[in-house]
């Protein structure tokens, strides 16, 4: 008859050969003969763990440790069972004990590293992985684990070296190909990342994570349809893959399929209730659906789960601004600025979109706006741009008689940008310029859309094109100067510019600030919006246009019918202050000034634009808190542009916002004959109204402090003669000053384009210059 030792050896052979039932039978026979045989008890626990009975495994292994305490393997296997039960702290303690007992226990070092990484303790995890690699340098998995931890630490180059070593040791290691793809994607080499993910899937077609990761890089390239196919495949393989549901939701949201996006995000949260990013993405989709209360709840929940999500904080902050819900606005604004300042100083959080900082209640400086824009361009746009070596070579024709200008925008429809530029596009000199339009926005079939389609020599819709495809089409058309009308505003596709679609790329009109990107050569400004002492806060070279940098259209129709005050719910008598700015530009500090004006001017009202159903109630509540009756705030709904311009005739004075001025909205008021009072700051966004007023000959309506702003508004409201004089001058000047002459503006901007082209053809680098007036 076999001894206990011999029986144990036979059982271990069965166990190692995968014959678990035979091994378990012998272990149990050993325990009948010797109930406290620690090794048999331990190995029964290991089998229980291997067959998914993790609670039983814990009982057996803990009993074995009680009998034969200081055995490293016992502690390691107990750690594995605890890990399977998601008892991470207990598992960590077990593995720590295992490596104390056996410092050269390579597998235990590796598993401890896995647990520490899961806990977010990357520093210690890296130490464990390094030790595992030292102990088993020829094991590919050890190198892959170390690479993953280094990647999590924000060290992609070191991580890539580890993944490549893993693949040298094991070329068909699908997980390492997948990990390498993630690290290479981080460096902006998207095509290489795609190749890595596809190789991982060749080796393991059922690798759900690789399908999802491939989908994400395709989404980053603008290939949404292909990305969705990948996410669906990942979910077919693993229906409980919360991250893939979330990613699919993002792709649907980007396609405008909001209900599908909501369903996906809710499914992700059903699977992973503490998934902060999914709450954030659900909030974005709900916001786009107009479900603002639900969106706010999602954003707040996301930030409860992870306070360090700048993108979610941005969406919450902007939505509260749009709703004029100001209770904790300053706290959130300050928090966002603190995160952004920390991140640009070496933090690892995803950067916040730069446009956000132009209008936050925590007023940012031009220097801060530059840093945030640079950080965004470096962290977000390099995934498709020149950092990855993906730029497109421009095709210069052998002979050319015209400079080819292309305008790139999502706003070639009923939109403020379109209303400003239409006449300029029509009046470009076709003997000297070919003028193309590249649109990635909606076709609303409006007269504005039809007018622009007819105004361009060629109008190209790239809405459904991947970023690289759109960039290649622009380059193939021989575009010499590509003018971006979006910058970092909503629906921008700056990725197209990051691929260097044209040899000269210009930031104009849509974004009042620097883009902080090396691929943008020039920005069109004037000497008021960007004074000479502000040059250092722009990465682009500045081109100074004469007068005001903002183009306008003399053909904008104003309805001949002026509505009555009664129709607009205005009092029959009394001074009408108005502010038709977008609601997100309104701030508590400026609103307090407006309420003091209402109290100081009996019978006066504030006429404002209500962009959503929450604005009126929220502003009326704020008014009452300032001691002003709610009925002295009058909401205006949105109207077609001709009717909207006509109702300006009922107002007496337009009160501008700060720190983000009225831009097109100032032009609207001036075109309609309504004087605008502005407060000019030290940033581009806060000086546009001042530039327009200076150009139209009303510089006295530019103030530089809240005190002066309030005093001037009160003076005008109490002095009808002074206000009437301003209105008369405005009516006269708007016909003669050139601000609303799209043809003259076209000649000036063409001078700028010619100089840019001459500098380029001379082989010089872009440089700042001033355009003399036509």
Buried (B, 14 or more C-beta within 10 A) or exposed (E): EEEBEEBBEEBBEBBEEEEBEBBBEBBEBBBEEEEEBBBBBBBBBBBBBBEEBBEBBBBBBBBBBEBBEEBBBBBBBBBBBBBBBEBBEBBBBBBBBBBEBBEEBBBBBBBBBBBBBBEEBBEBBBBBBBBBBEBBEEBBBBBBBBBBBBBBBEBBEBBBBBBBBBBEBBEEBBBBBBBBBBBBBBBBBBEBBBBBBBBBBEBBEEBBBBBBBBBBBBBBBBBBEBBBBBBBBBBEBBEEBBBBBBBBBBBBBBBEBBEBBBBBBBBBBEBBEEBBBBBBBBBBBBBBBEBBEBBBBBBBBBBEBBEBBBBBBBBBBBBBBBBBBBEEBBEBBEBBBEBBBEBBEEBEBBBBBBBBBBBBBBBBEBEBBBBBBBBBBBBBBBBBBBBBEBBBEBEEEEEEEBBBBBBBBBBBBBBBBBBBBBBBBBBBEEEEBBBBBBBBBBEBEBEBBEBBBEBBBEBBBBEEBBBBBBBBBBBEBBBBBBBBBBBBBEEBBBBBBBBBBBBBBBBBBBBBBBBBBBBBBBBBBBBBBBEEEBEEBBBBBBBBBBBBBBBBBBEBEBBEEBBEBEEBEBBEEBBBBBBBBBBBBBBBEBBBBBBBBBEEBEEBBBBBBBBBEBBBBBBBEBBBEBEBEEEBBBBBEEBEBEBBBBBBEBBBBBBBBBBBBBBBBBBBBBBBBBBBBBBBBBBBBBBBBBBBBBBBBBEBBBBEEBEEBBEBBBEBBEEEEEBEEBBEBBEEBBEEBBBBBBBBBBBBBBBBBBBBBEBBEEEEEBEBBEBEEB
